[in-house]
Amino acid sequence: DIYDPVVVTDSEGTLLGSVTIKQLLSRATELEVNAAKSVNPLTLLPGNRMIEQWLAQALRGESFTVIYADLDRFKEYNDSYGFLLGDEMIKLEARVLARGAKNLGCEAFLGHVGGDDMIIVAHGELEEDAIAGICEDFDREKREFFRPEHLSAGYYPSVDRQGAAVQIKPVTLSLAVVGTANLGVTPHPAFLAQVAASIKKKVKCITAETGRSFFFFDRRSH
């Protein structure tokens, strides 16, 4: 019954107290409402509030890996193909990353920072093959979002900020990967983002040159 008491113990069996079924249901509803406030409306992925909690939890563990993901040349795609297809491209990114997170071989959480920026927080060290598979998956599935003639040509026409006609390569996925191996002391979450931003520049140079999604594993000692 709704007012029946429930005895609460810790993991070792020590008595902590008691609550009622009504209190449990009320608290569960409160947690669901708070979680819903942080959900991105486009992808339905957890937002920054949950991401901050995941990072804090990961930093307390022995090993973790954080993957910072975003799309290359996404603004140009939006301008040429329209915002509706742009939203679908972001949803594709979320689906591909969600599948990839399940195949990393450890507990991993996917969140949506905003726009086309997403993040995976994994508890453990990752194999490069698993991360490479995410890039291959995205490049395979993105083809349905481009006209056949643009795929065959390897670019599509667009206009830059100065109004000049330019040729844009198809959207690619860049992954900046930061792990505990070379971080030394436990870093602040902002430092992780700083490291990721520095290596993301290298990733984007490679994707711009090759036209293929790519990842870069930070191997520097910090």
Summary of the structure (lengths in Angstrom):
residues: 222
radius of gyration: 21.2
end to end distance: 56.2
largest distance: 71.6
contacts: 647
relative contact order: 0.14
helix: 47%
strand: 24%
